[in-house]
Amino acid sequence: MAKHKFTYAQRYAVWKHHGSRCYWCDEPLGIMDTTIDHFIPEYLENKPTELDKVRADYALSPRFVINDYCNWLPSHARCNSVSKGSKLPKLTFLAIATLDKLARDADVVRSIEHGLKNKIKEDKRFAQLMVGLQTGVQTNAFTNEQKEEMKALLADPELEMDEDIQLLRKEVYLDVEQHYIDFLNRKPDPNSLAFWSNQISERRSRGADNASVLVGVSSAFFLRSEFYDSGYLVYRIYRAAFGSAAGKSTLGGTHELSVPIIRLSEFAPALQQIGQGVVEGTSDWQTQLEGNKAKFMSEFVSRSRFILAYPNSMTPAQFVDQLNMNAGNVLSASERTTAINLFGGAVNTTNTTARAQALRQVAEDQDLNNAEFNRAFVLMLYFGYLRRNPNDPPDADFSGYDFWLKKLNEFNGDYGAAEMVKGFITSDEYRQRFGS
């Protein structure tokens, strides 16, 4: 059975009623970071016999259903997956009390949802605010609380056909905030919103249409230092550490091809860790980024996967040569010597600091940077715009990745001429992420 698709009004109502905090960690929770957790797992909706037993065990009403406010709680995505997942909560007094309170409060939460829908439909000024929040156009006509309420309704499917909202979006809509979330894993800061607002205005003043503006601004995110020095670095770290993977493509006949080894589930948390607290343009952003890089590298070489691939018993020369081979033999003789010397003449590679420094030297090698840019760029299109791996559904293999990589290579890396970004942001799959 397909998972329930929450409207933003439902998500806001749950978030608002439960005090804007994650149920599992009790930390403050922003509306745009909120996911809805099913206290009784959603998979039971398709297992009536098991659900009946749960109703009996947890003293639930026979009318209890999985997808309703009586079973929904606000949560961070990480807390939902780590602390809860798809497991049944332990049968404790607290669990029963939680379900009882959810049942008693369900009508109250539902009234919050209905109240928000009525507000947006009755007052068209809020439609202007909805668009302004996403384009970075600021307004002082509303309180911060009202702005938070409207953020929850930006993509409510029930409001998608509202003619006033459609007209406003057609005229000024450009989802800068979503690009920050997709590519930098953070919300934009006020200075960044002002920067992009100026960029958009400038491009339009030169006569560019909305499609050209979107492509131009969207493309610029790939070359911003905040992404280039974090996202692209993560890609190169995995390439140097573990090499490439083998994939299949049917483009021009079935064949195997070399594909990036890093997956979205690895990339996203790594990008978030390296980019933690980094806001490009602030006075100390480069210092913060450098500290994050060093910390990430130290933790990376301490992971069991890395230690299994590079046992501490390896000599420094063996260690560096293995990294170099995985990276495509990018080190010159002098660069190889420099990396080996990081271990200070030791006969093994137990020194974690030296291991991290050697890996970083290979990952940041300019030859590797140049060699991998096209492959990384195509992969980031899938990660950023589609939020999936290149061979995830609806693709069955790497044929799509193969197509775009060949096209980019044909245009000698000129992704603008190859219409790479335009191809992704105008695709049905990208549009369907936002209900359009």
PyMOL commands that set and color helices and strands:
alter all, ss='L'
color gray80, all
select helices_A, chain A and resi 8-17+31-33+42-46+48-57+69-71+77-84+93-122+125-135+144-151+157-159+163-172+176-184+190-205+210-223+225-228+231-242+264-274+285-300+304-309+316-326+333-341+352-363+366-386+399-410+420-425+428-432
alter helices_A, ss='H'
color red, helices_A
select strands_A, chain A and resi 35-38+72-75+244-249+255-260
alter strands_A, ss='S'
color yellow, strands_A
deselect
rebuild
show_as cartoon
